[in-house]
Amino acid sequence: MSPPPDPPASLLVEALAGPGFGIDTGFAAPALVHGLAAAVARRDGAGEFRAAAVGAGRNRAVRPQIRGDRICWLLNADDDAERAVLSRLDALRLELNRTLMLGVVDFECHYAIYAAGARYARHLDRSPRGAERVVSLVLYLNDDWGPADGGELVIAADDREVVVPPAAGTLAVFLSQRFEHEVRETRRERASLTGWFRRRPSLGVDL
């Protein structure tokens, strides 16, 4: 018999089954956040970040007026903090499959850095070429974040806007195909780990 899920995982599963989005302000402890922030700094210093693009195919281009972050795909976990967060997120993936039968088989993710003045206009994470993305996740790595710093994630729910400050340790999850969202202009550097639980393209199942 498998052990019961931890309470945060259960709450996030319930949130996705209900309104379709959930926020856990204490998902990552300070030590894990600081480890991931150090990995961001190390990878940035090594030149692994590139300006993010928007669009697909021939229309894909860097358009900072729409999307102003720099990203680094996390293809290999290089240290303990990266391995730890990927392990926790994989446990959440398994719980989503067990409880909601989503059929998500993997997780892709990248680090994102928004310099002061950067934003990301309202958009949807799924497209005809990216329909395998089922659940979007964002884990924030920013200590001492306050209202004056901006940079909030805004999820366009059915009847309201859900505003999520990018404070250290907060995890936001939402169904990729349902919710448009944006990143408001940030007034100081803002870092996150952003990713998606994905299913195989041949599985045409929606929650």
C-alpha positions in Angstrom: 0.0 0.0 0.0 1.4 3.4 -1.0 1.7 6.1 1.8 -0.9 8.8 1.8 0.1 12.1 0.1 1.3 14.9 2.2 -1.2 17.6 3.0 0.1 20.2 0.5 -0.1 17.7 -2.4 -3.6 16.8 -1.4 -4.7 20.4 -1.3 -3.2 21.1 -4.7 -4.9 18.0 -6.2 -8.2 19.1 -4.7 -7.7 22.6 -6.1 -7.0 21.3 -9.6 -10.1 19.0 -9.4 -12.2 22.0 -8.3 -11.5 25.5 -9.5 -8.6 24.3 -11.7 -5.9 26.3 -9.9 -4.2 26.3 -6.6 -1.6 28.2 -4.6 0.7 26.8 -1.9 2.6 29.6 -0.3 4.9 27.2 1.7 5.7 24.5 -0.9 9.5 25.0 -0.7 11.4 25.6 2.5 13.9 28.4 2.6 16.9 26.1 2.3 15.5 24.6 -0.9 14.6 28.1 -2.3 18.1 29.3 -1.6 19.7 26.3 -3.2 17.6 26.8 -6.4 18.4 30.6 -6.4 22.1 29.7 -6.1 21.7 27.3 -9.1 20.0 30.1 -11.1 23.0 32.5 -10.3 25.5 29.8 -11.2 23.8 28.9 -14.5 23.4 32.6 -15.4 27.0 33.2 -14.7 27.9 30.3 -17.0 25.9 31.9 -19.8 23.1 29.3 -19.9 20.2 31.8 -20.1 18.8 33.1 -23.3 16.1 35.7 -24.2 12.7 33.9 -24.3 10.8 33.9 -27.6 7.1 33.8 -28.4 5.2 32.3 -31.3 5.8 29.1 -33.3 7.6 28.1 -36.5 8.5 31.0 -38.8 6.6 33.4 -36.5 8.8 32.5 -33.5 10.8 35.6 -32.4 12.1 37.5 -29.3 9.5 40.2 -28.6 10.4 41.8 -25.3 7.4 44.1 -25.4 5.3 40.9 -25.1 7.7 38.6 -23.1 10.7 40.0 -21.4 12.3 37.2 -19.4 15.4 35.1 -20.0 15.2 31.4 -19.6 17.4 28.3 -19.0 15.9 24.9 -19.7 16.6 22.5 -16.8 17.6 19.5 -18.8 19.9 17.9 -16.2 19.7 18.4 -12.4 23.2 19.4 -11.4 23.0 19.7 -7.7 21.0 18.6 -4.6 18.5 21.4 -4.7 17.5 20.7 -8.3 17.3 17.0 -7.6 15.2 17.6 -4.5 12.6 19.9 -6.2 12.3 17.6 -9.2 11.7 14.7 -6.9 8.9 16.6 -5.0 7.3 17.6 -8.2 7.4 14.1 -9.5 5.6 12.9 -6.4 2.9 15.5 -7.1 2.7 14.2 -10.7 2.1 10.7 -9.5 -0.6 11.8 -7.0 -2.4 13.7 -9.8 -2.4 10.6 -11.9 -3.6 8.4 -9.0 -6.3 10.7 -8.0 -7.4 12.6 -11.1 -6.2 10.0 -13.8 -4.6 12.8 -15.8 -2.1 10.5 -17.6 0.8 12.9 -17.3 4.0 11.2 -18.0 6.7 13.7 -17.6 7.7 17.2 -16.5 9.6 19.9 -18.5 10.8 23.0 -16.9 13.0 26.0 -17.2 14.3 28.8 -14.9 13.2 32.3 -15.7 14.7 35.6 -14.8 12.8 38.9 -15.3 14.9 42.0 -15.1 13.4 45.2 -13.7 10.9 46.5 -16.2 10.1 43.1 -17.8 6.7 41.5 -18.1 4.8 38.8 -19.9 1.5 39.7 -21.6 -1.6 37.6 -21.1 -1.4 34.3 -22.8 -2.3 30.6 -22.7 0.3 27.9 -22.1 -1.2 25.5 -24.6 -1.3 25.8 -28.4 -2.0 23.5 -31.3 1.7 22.5 -31.2 1.8 22.2 -27.4 -1.4 20.4 -26.5 0.5 17.8 -24.4 0.8 20.4 -21.6 -1.8 19.6 -19.0 -0.8 21.4 -15.7 1.3 24.5 -15.5 3.5 25.1 -12.4 5.5 28.1 -11.2 7.8 28.0 -8.1 9.1 31.4 -7.0 12.6 32.0 -5.6 12.4 35.7 -4.5 13.2 36.6 -0.9 11.7 39.6 0.8 9.2 40.3 -2.0 6.8 43.2 -1.3 3.8 44.8 -3.1 6.0 47.6 -4.4 8.1 45.1 -6.3 5.4 44.2 -8.8 5.9 41.1 -10.9 2.7 39.3 -9.8 1.3 36.3 -11.7 -2.3 37.1 -12.6 -4.5 34.1 -13.4 -7.7 34.9 -15.3 -10.2 32.7 -13.5 -13.9 32.5 -14.6 -15.2 35.2 -12.4 -12.1 37.1 -11.1 -8.4 37.6 -11.4 -6.3 35.6 -9.0 -3.1 37.6 -8.1 -0.1 35.7 -6.9 2.9 37.6 -5.5 6.1 35.9 -6.6 7.4 35.3 -3.0 10.0 32.7 -2.1 8.6 29.2 -1.7 5.2 29.8 -3.3 4.0 27.3 -5.9 1.2 28.2 -8.3 -0.5 25.4 -10.3 -3.2 25.6 -12.9 -4.7 23.7 -15.8 -2.8 24.8 -18.9 -5.7 24.7 -21.3 -8.1 26.6 -19.2 -6.4 29.7 -17.8 -4.9 32.7 -19.5 -2.4 34.4 -17.3 0.2 37.2 -17.3 3.2 38.5 -15.4 2.9 42.1 -14.4 5.8 44.4 -14.9 8.4 43.7 -12.2 10.4 46.5 -10.5 13.3 44.3 -9.4 14.9 41.1 -10.6 12.4 38.2 -10.3 13.4 34.5 -10.6 11.3 31.3 -10.8 11.2 27.7 -11.9 8.4 27.3 -14.4 7.3 24.0 -15.8 4.5 21.7 -17.1 3.2 18.2 -16.4 2.7 16.7 -19.9 0.8 13.7 -21.4 1.7 12.0 -24.6 0.1 13.7 -27.6 -1.9 10.6 -28.5 -3.9 10.8 -25.2 -6.8 13.0 -25.9 -8.1 13.3 -22.3 -9.0 16.6 -20.6 -10.0 17.2 -17.0 
